[in-house]
Amino acid sequence: MAATCPFAGFMKTEAFKQIHRTAASKSISDALKCPFMKIISTQTAGQGNTEPVQQHRDIVQEPLNGQGKFVVKPFAPLNPKIESQFNKYLNSLRETGKYRVFTELERQAGKFPTATRYYGDKVHDVTVWCSNDYLGMGQEPVVVQACKDAVDRWGTGAGGTRNISGTVHSHVLLEHEMAAHHGKEAALMLGSGYIANDASLGTLGTILKDCTFFSDEENHASMIAGMRQKGVKKHIWRHNDLEHLEELLRTSCKENPEAARIIAFESVYSMSGTIAPIEAICELARKYGALTYLDEVHAVGMYGAHGAGVAERDDCMHMVDLIQGTLGKAYGCIGGYIAGNAAIIDSIRSKAPGFIFTTSLPPHVAYAARASVQFLRGPEGVARRAHFHDNVAKLKRLMRAAGLPLMDGESHITPLLIGDAVLCKKASDILINKYNIYVQPINYPTVAVGTERLRITASPVHTDQHMAYLISSLLQVWDEVGLPFKEPIFDAVPVTEVSGHHAPLQASNCPTQAAGQAQTTA
């Protein structure tokens, strides 16, 4: 039998050394001369769908009235002592108003800011006033079509990590795009803005000798996580306080002149709406030999002549060493990136676990994101940014004129201070349940206890009618909850949409509210 097999004879001569080169020269017809191959070929031919083997019946789909039924064995109950600790934690969140309830939505492409809300057995439309899709690019036809074309061309997933079959051409193109966008030598794409901060800052802290971070007290949780490295020092400076920052830098230089220092801060602080003095911070960094790490997550796409962020707007982008951004907010997709010096970027690529050990972005996401960046850099993007900032300014005027407690800030973020977690959640619930307006309450740990707020974001797709209905509804909620008003402030630009605290607009005046009522009635 072995004599008739073209493969068995290898074991008598050069054994495995010749298997590769000899097998490559043999045809399939030669291989089938082997009686064992014939048996396998005969058994596999025309098998089609067969019943699964007995030992797997409890974990595979079984036919039931023409439909699949997934059968699994029940899980053993958790140890009561362990489970009680989790329940105790959750109950404490509920009692203090810090328990987070997710609002189930279905966005409607082409109809932003309208979304469908699923609530128990009810389905109705709401107007979204807290989305981070700031410019409505998640529904932009150019971006949507780019995504569809990419899926048709390449399929869905990337197929692996960047190191193992997961670096696709659209990743490379997007990295070149973002490096050029910020005027840097190189850029690196990561799974999200959070991962980009965590991975990048974490890598800097482990590579640089005697690394010391200087972190603004309002920095995002992802930045804090990245700077939380063993053996790495961190100093927290008061928010946007340049004198305090310089004091800390000066002391650090005296204590350890050879230490590597990194100033980590954001351009737009997403919960307060304040903007950092980027150029002044960069000047301090140069004075004390520190690197600058700037998070532009809530600025890219919306600020600057080409949408590269506040640093571009303030003409100091060239002074910033590392710029981190996201594709998941103003660009309407998902993913994060870091841009800067080529050696630093290559070091992050080579060392950061958050980059190395995770599946890369799907190619269609990268392709759509690149289309979004290019769109917003062009003339249509300039017009959209202008409309966006006009709407933001208009909404802030309306809020001040209505006496609502708008927190100070020069960015597009419009937070209304409530200062109590329970009341903040109550106000949010009334808005969505009674007025079909979705604004998520912002409580601890996102913001400090006592500074709870409603974080509202206008967009180019919100109309004057949307704004008028929002203000009217907020006034009613403030009255119902018993929240304090501020003294109305009327800007130079006339505000005709607000007619007083107790003069609500009719629900039928809001297209989303009217649609929601009609659907609920039906």
matplotlib code that plots the C-alpha trace (Angstrom):
import matplotlib.pyplot as plt

x = [0.0, 2.8, 4.5, 1.6, 1.4, 3.5, 3.9, 4.6, 8.0, 9.4, 9.7, 12.3, 14.7, 15.1, 12.0, 10.3, 13.0, 11.7, 8.0, 7.5, 9.4, 8.2, 4.6, 4.5, 5.4, 2.7, -0.7, -3.9, -4.6, -1.3, -2.3, -5.6, -3.7, -3.3, -6.1, -6.4, -7.0, -9.6, -11.5, -11.5, -12.5, -15.4, -16.6, -16.5, -18.1, -21.7, -21.9, -23.8, -25.6, -25.4, -26.6, -24.1, -22.4, -24.1, -21.6, -22.2, -26.0, -26.3, -24.3, -25.3, -28.4, -31.1, -34.0, -37.3, -40.3, -38.0, -36.2, -33.0, -33.0, -29.8, -29.6, -27.2, -26.9, -27.9, -25.2, -24.6, -25.7, -23.2, -21.9, -24.4, -21.7, -20.0, -23.3, -24.4, -21.4, -22.2, -25.9, -24.8, -22.6, -25.4, -28.0, -25.6, -25.5, -29.3, -29.7, -27.4, -28.7, -25.4, -26.8, -26.5, -29.5, -28.8, -31.3, -31.9, -32.0, -32.0, -30.5, -32.2, -29.8, -30.9, -33.1, -30.7, -31.2, -34.3, -33.9, -36.2, -36.4, -37.2, -38.6, -40.3, -43.1, -43.1, -41.4, -41.4, -39.2, -37.1, -34.8, -31.2, -29.5, -26.4, -24.7, -21.0, -21.6, -21.2, -21.4, -23.9, -21.2, -22.5, -25.3, -23.3, -24.0, -20.3, -19.2, -22.0, -21.3, -17.6, -18.4, -20.7, -18.3, -15.5, -17.6, -18.5, -14.9, -13.1, -15.8, -16.3, -13.4, -9.7, -8.9, -6.4, -4.1, -2.0, 0.9, -0.9, -2.7, -4.6, -2.8, -4.9, -4.3, -7.0, -5.2, -2.0, -3.8, -5.7, -2.5, -0.8, -3.9, -3.9, -0.2, -0.5, -3.7, -1.8, 1.5, 3.4, 5.9, 3.7, 0.4, -0.9, -4.5, -5.9, -9.3, -10.7, -9.8, -9.6, -7.2, -5.1, -4.6, -4.1, -1.6, 0.3, 0.8, 1.5, 4.2, 5.8, 5.9, 7.7, 10.3, 11.4, 13.8, 12.5, 9.3, 7.1, 3.7, 2.0, -1.7, -4.5, -7.0, -9.9, -8.2, -10.2, -10.2, -8.3, -5.4, -5.4, -5.3, -2.4, -0.4, -1.0, 2.2, 4.3, 7.3, 6.1, 5.6, 2.5, 1.7, -1.8, -2.1, -5.2, -7.3, -5.8, -3.7, -0.4, 1.1, 0.5, 1.9, 5.1, 5.5, 5.4, 7.7, 10.2, 10.3, 10.6, 13.6, 15.4, 14.7, 15.7, 17.2, 17.6, 14.0, 11.8, 8.7, 5.4, 2.6, -0.7, -3.8, -6.9, -7.9, -11.6, -12.7, -15.9, -17.8, -17.1, -16.6, -13.5, -10.5, -6.9, -4.3, -2.4, 0.3, 1.1, 1.4, 3.7, 5.9, 6.2, 7.1, 9.9, 11.2, 11.5, 12.4, 9.1, 7.1, 3.5, 0.7, -2.5, -5.9, -8.0, -10.8, -13.6, -12.0, -10.9, -13.3, -14.9, -12.1, -9.4, -9.4, -9.3, -10.8, -7.5, -8.5, -8.0, -4.2, -4.7, -7.2, -4.8, -1.9, 0.3, -0.2, 3.5, 4.4, 2.7, 4.8, 2.0, -1.7, -4.3, -7.6, -10.7, -12.7, -15.7, -17.1, -17.1, -15.9, -18.9, -17.1, -15.0, -11.3, -8.5, -5.1, -1.9, 0.3, 3.7, 7.4, 8.2, 10.4, 7.8, 5.0, 7.1, 7.9, 4.2, 3.5, 6.3, 5.5, 1.9, -0.2, -3.4, -2.2, -0.4, -2.8, -6.1, -7.9, -7.4, -10.1, -12.3, -11.1, -14.5, -14.4, -10.9, -12.0, -15.2, -13.2, -10.7, -13.6, -15.0, -11.7, -11.3, -14.9, -14.5, -11.2, -12.9, -15.2, -18.4, -16.7, -15.9, -19.5, -20.7, -18.3, -19.6, -23.2, -22.3, -20.7, -23.6, -26.1, -24.0, -23.8, -27.6, -28.4, -26.2, -27.9, -31.3, -30.2, -28.8, -31.9, -34.1, -32.2, -31.0, -27.8, -25.4, -21.8, -19.1, -17.1, -16.1, -16.4, -19.4, -20.3, -23.3, -23.7, -26.5, -25.5, -27.9, -25.6, -27.5, -27.4, -31.0, -32.4, -30.2, -31.6, -35.1, -34.8, -33.4, -36.3, -38.9, -37.4, -37.4, -40.7, -42.8, -41.2, -39.4, -36.1, -33.0, -30.3, -28.2, -27.6, -23.9, -23.1, -20.1, -17.5, -17.7, -17.9, -17.3, -20.1, -22.0, -21.4, -23.9, -25.2, -27.1, -24.6, -26.3, -24.7, -26.1, -25.3, -25.8, -28.8, -30.7, -33.1, -34.4, -37.6, -35.7, -34.0, -37.2, -38.9, -35.8, -35.7, -39.5, -39.3, -36.3, -38.2, -41.1, -38.8, -36.9, -40.3, -41.5, -38.3, -37.9, -34.5, -33.2, -33.0, -30.3, -30.9, -31.7, -28.9, -29.9, -27.0, -26.8, -28.4, -32.2, -33.6, -37.2, -37.7, -37.9, -41.1, -40.8, -40.6, -44.3, -45.1, -44.3, -44.4, -47.0, -45.8, -47.1, -44.6, -41.7, -41.7, -40.1, -42.5, -45.5, -44.3, -43.7, -47.2, -48.7, -46.8, -47.7, -51.4, -51.4]
y = [0.0, 2.4, 1.7, 3.1, 6.3, 9.2, 10.6, 7.6, 7.0, 10.3, 8.9, 6.4, 8.8, 12.5, 12.3, 15.7, 17.7, 16.8, 16.9, 20.5, 20.6, 17.2, 17.6, 20.9, 19.0, 16.3, 16.8, 16.1, 13.1, 11.6, 12.1, 10.4, 7.2, 6.8, 4.4, 6.6, 9.7, 7.8, 6.9, 10.5, 11.8, 9.4, 10.1, 13.9, 14.1, 15.2, 15.2, 18.5, 19.3, 16.4, 16.0, 17.2, 14.5, 13.6, 15.2, 18.7, 18.6, 20.9, 23.7, 23.8, 24.9, 22.3, 22.4, 23.4, 24.1, 25.3, 27.7, 27.5, 27.0, 27.7, 25.4, 26.0, 24.6, 26.9, 28.7, 27.9, 30.7, 33.1, 32.9, 35.0, 36.7, 37.9, 38.9, 40.9, 43.1, 44.0, 44.7, 46.9, 49.0, 49.3, 50.3, 53.0, 54.4, 54.5, 56.1, 58.9, 59.5, 58.3, 55.2, 55.4, 54.5, 54.1, 55.6, 53.2, 55.0, 54.4, 57.2, 58.0, 58.8, 61.9, 63.0, 64.1, 65.3, 63.1, 59.6, 56.7, 55.9, 52.4, 52.5, 49.4, 48.6, 52.2, 53.5, 57.2, 59.9, 62.3, 65.2, 64.6, 67.5, 65.8, 64.0, 64.3, 63.9, 67.7, 68.4, 65.7, 63.9, 60.5, 61.1, 63.0, 61.3, 61.6, 59.7, 57.2, 56.4, 56.0, 53.5, 51.5, 51.5, 50.3, 47.4, 46.3, 46.4, 45.0, 43.4, 44.3, 43.4, 44.1, 40.5, 40.9, 43.2, 45.6, 43.3, 40.2, 40.7, 43.7, 46.6, 47.5, 50.2, 52.5, 52.6, 53.8, 56.4, 57.7, 57.9, 59.9, 62.1, 62.9, 63.5, 66.1, 67.5, 68.5, 69.3, 66.4, 63.8, 60.8, 59.6, 56.3, 55.1, 53.3, 51.8, 54.9, 58.2, 56.6, 54.0, 56.6, 58.5, 55.5, 53.8, 56.9, 58.5, 55.1, 54.5, 57.9, 57.2, 53.9, 54.9, 58.3, 58.3, 59.9, 60.9, 63.4, 64.4, 67.7, 67.2, 69.7, 69.0, 68.7, 66.2, 63.3, 59.9, 58.3, 60.7, 60.0, 56.3, 56.7, 58.6, 56.1, 54.2, 52.6, 54.7, 57.7, 61.0, 63.2, 66.8, 68.2, 71.9, 73.9, 74.2, 76.6, 78.2, 79.1, 80.5, 77.2, 75.2, 77.3, 76.9, 73.1, 73.1, 75.3, 73.1, 70.0, 71.4, 72.2, 68.8, 66.8, 68.8, 65.6, 64.4, 64.2, 66.4, 66.2, 68.7, 67.0, 69.0, 69.4, 72.1, 72.0, 70.6, 68.7, 69.1, 72.8, 74.1, 76.0, 76.3, 76.0, 78.8, 76.5, 78.9, 80.1, 76.5, 75.7, 78.7, 77.4, 74.0, 75.4, 77.5, 74.4, 71.8, 69.9, 68.0, 69.1, 66.5, 68.1, 66.3, 67.9, 65.3, 67.9, 70.3, 68.5, 69.1, 72.1, 74.6, 76.0, 77.0, 73.3, 71.7, 70.7, 72.0, 74.9, 74.8, 75.5, 78.3, 79.9, 79.5, 77.5, 73.9, 73.9, 74.5, 71.3, 68.2, 65.6, 66.0, 63.4, 63.3, 61.2, 60.2, 59.4, 62.9, 65.7, 63.3, 61.0, 57.6, 55.9, 55.6, 57.6, 58.8, 60.4, 62.7, 64.0, 63.3, 60.2, 58.6, 59.0, 57.7, 54.7, 54.0, 54.0, 51.7, 49.3, 49.3, 50.3, 47.2, 49.0, 49.2, 46.0, 43.5, 44.6, 44.1, 47.1, 49.4, 47.9, 49.2, 50.8, 52.8, 54.2, 54.9, 56.7, 58.7, 59.9, 61.0, 62.9, 64.6, 65.7, 66.9, 69.1, 70.5, 71.7, 74.6, 72.7, 71.9, 75.6, 76.5, 73.8, 74.9, 78.5, 77.4, 75.2, 78.1, 80.4, 77.9, 77.6, 81.3, 81.6, 78.9, 80.5, 83.9, 82.2, 80.5, 83.7, 85.6, 82.9, 83.1, 79.5, 78.8, 78.5, 77.8, 80.1, 78.8, 80.0, 76.7, 74.9, 73.1, 74.5, 73.1, 74.1, 73.8, 72.0, 70.9, 67.9, 64.4, 63.5, 66.7, 66.5, 63.0, 64.2, 67.1, 64.8, 62.3, 65.0, 66.4, 63.0, 61.6, 64.8, 66.8, 64.2, 66.0, 63.8, 65.5, 63.1, 64.1, 64.4, 63.2, 62.0, 60.5, 62.4, 65.7, 66.5, 66.1, 69.4, 70.3, 68.0, 69.4, 69.0, 69.1, 70.4, 70.5, 72.4, 71.3, 72.5, 70.3, 71.9, 74.5, 77.7, 75.8, 73.1, 75.7, 77.6, 74.4, 73.4, 76.7, 76.6, 73.0, 73.8, 76.7, 74.4, 71.8, 74.3, 75.4, 71.9, 70.7, 73.9, 74.8, 78.4, 80.8, 83.4, 87.1, 87.2, 88.7, 90.1, 90.3, 93.0, 90.6, 90.5, 87.3, 86.9, 83.2, 83.5, 85.1, 84.4, 81.7, 80.8, 81.1, 77.6, 77.0, 74.5, 70.9, 71.0, 73.7, 71.2, 68.7, 65.9, 66.4, 66.4, 63.3, 61.6, 62.4, 61.2, 57.9, 57.3, 58.0, 55.6]
z = [0.0, 0.9, -2.4, -4.3, -2.2, -3.6, -0.1, 2.2, 0.6, 1.8, 5.3, 4.2, 2.6, 3.5, 5.6, 6.3, 4.6, 1.2, 2.0, 1.1, -2.3, -3.4, -2.4, -4.3, -7.5, -7.1, -8.5, -6.7, -8.9, -7.8, -4.2, -4.7, -5.6, -1.9, -0.6, 2.5, 0.4, -1.6, 1.6, 2.8, -0.6, -0.8, 2.7, 2.3, -1.1, -1.0, 2.8, 3.0, 6.3, 8.8, 12.4, 14.9, 17.0, 20.2, 22.7, 21.1, 21.1, 24.2, 22.6, 19.0, 17.1, 16.7, 14.2, 15.8, 13.6, 10.9, 13.2, 15.1, 18.9, 20.8, 23.9, 26.7, 30.1, 33.0, 34.8, 38.5, 40.9, 42.1, 45.6, 47.6, 49.6, 46.5, 44.7, 47.7, 47.4, 43.9, 44.8, 47.7, 45.3, 42.8, 45.4, 46.7, 43.2, 42.9, 46.3, 45.5, 42.0, 40.4, 38.8, 35.0, 32.9, 29.2, 26.8, 23.9, 20.6, 16.9, 14.9, 11.7, 8.8, 7.0, 9.8, 12.5, 15.3, 15.3, 16.8, 17.7, 21.4, 22.6, 26.1, 27.4, 24.9, 23.7, 20.5, 19.7, 18.2, 20.3, 19.5, 20.6, 22.2, 23.7, 20.7, 20.1, 16.4, 16.5, 12.8, 11.8, 9.7, 10.7, 8.2, 5.6, 2.2, 1.1, 4.2, 4.2, 0.5, 1.2, 3.9, 1.6, -1.2, 1.1, 2.5, -1.0, -2.0, 1.2, 3.4, 7.0, 9.4, 9.2, 10.0, 12.8, 14.7, 12.9, 13.2, 12.1, 8.7, 10.1, 8.5, 5.5, 2.9, 4.2, 7.6, 6.0, 3.9, 7.0, 9.0, 6.2, 6.1, 9.8, 10.0, 7.2, 8.7, 11.8, 10.2, 11.9, 10.7, 11.4, 12.9, 14.3, 14.3, 17.4, 18.3, 20.1, 21.6, 25.0, 23.8, 22.0, 25.2, 27.4, 25.1, 24.1, 27.5, 29.0, 26.5, 27.1, 30.8, 30.4, 27.8, 29.1, 31.9, 35.2, 33.5, 35.2, 34.0, 34.6, 34.2, 34.1, 36.9, 34.4, 32.1, 30.7, 32.4, 29.5, 30.1, 33.8, 33.1, 30.7, 33.3, 36.0, 35.5, 38.2, 39.1, 37.1, 38.9, 38.3, 39.3, 38.9, 38.1, 38.6, 35.6, 33.0, 35.7, 34.1, 37.2, 39.1, 36.1, 36.0, 39.7, 39.4, 36.4, 38.2, 41.3, 39.2, 37.3, 40.6, 42.1, 39.0, 36.1, 34.0, 34.3, 31.2, 31.7, 29.8, 30.0, 29.2, 28.6, 26.4, 24.0, 24.7, 28.1, 27.2, 30.5, 31.3, 27.8, 28.6, 26.2, 27.1, 26.4, 24.1, 23.0, 26.5, 27.7, 24.8, 25.7, 29.2, 27.9, 25.8, 28.7, 31.0, 28.3, 28.5, 25.9, 25.2, 24.8, 23.5, 23.5, 20.6, 20.8, 21.2, 18.8, 15.6, 12.7, 14.4, 14.9, 12.6, 9.0, 7.9, 11.0, 12.6, 16.0, 18.4, 17.9, 14.2, 15.0, 17.4, 14.9, 17.3, 16.0, 15.1, 18.8, 20.0, 20.2, 20.2, 19.2, 20.0, 18.4, 17.6, 14.5, 16.7, 17.3, 14.7, 12.0, 12.7, 12.7, 15.3, 16.2, 17.8, 16.6, 17.8, 15.6, 16.1, 15.9, 13.8, 16.5, 19.2, 17.0, 16.0, 19.7, 20.5, 17.6, 18.8, 22.5, 23.4, 24.4, 23.6, 20.0, 19.6, 21.1, 19.7, 16.3, 14.1, 12.8, 10.1, 6.7, 5.8, 9.0, 8.1, 4.6, 5.7, 8.3, 5.7, 3.5, 6.5, 7.2, 3.6, 3.4, 6.5, 5.2, 2.0, 1.3, 2.3, 5.6, 6.1, 5.6, 8.0, 10.7, 10.3, 10.6, 13.6, 15.5, 14.6, 16.1, 19.2, 19.7, 19.1, 21.7, 24.3, 23.8, 24.2, 27.4, 28.9, 28.0, 29.5, 32.8, 32.6, 34.6, 31.6, 32.8, 31.4, 28.5, 25.1, 23.3, 21.7, 24.9, 26.6, 30.1, 32.5, 36.1, 38.5, 41.3, 42.5, 41.1, 41.9, 40.6, 37.5, 36.7, 37.4, 35.0, 32.3, 32.8, 32.5, 29.3, 27.6, 29.0, 28.7, 26.0, 23.9, 24.3, 25.1, 27.2, 29.3, 33.0, 33.8, 37.3, 39.3, 38.4, 35.1, 37.1, 40.7, 43.3, 43.5, 39.9, 38.2, 35.0, 31.8, 28.9, 25.8, 22.3, 19.3, 15.8, 12.3, 11.9, 14.8, 13.5, 15.1, 15.8, 17.6, 19.7, 20.6, 21.7, 23.8, 25.6, 26.3, 27.6, 29.8, 31.4, 32.2, 33.7, 35.8, 37.2, 37.8, 39.5, 41.5, 40.1, 40.5, 37.6, 37.0, 36.1, 32.4, 30.2, 26.9, 24.3, 21.7, 19.1, 19.6, 20.9, 19.8, 20.4, 24.2, 25.4, 29.2, 31.8, 31.7, 28.0, 26.6, 22.9, 21.8, 21.4, 17.8, 17.0, 17.3, 14.4, 16.4, 19.4, 17.0, 15.3, 18.6, 19.8, 16.5, 16.7, 20.3, 19.6, 16.7]

ax = plt.figure().add_subplot(projection="3d")
ax.plot(x, y, z, "-o")
ax.set_aspect("equal")
plt.show()
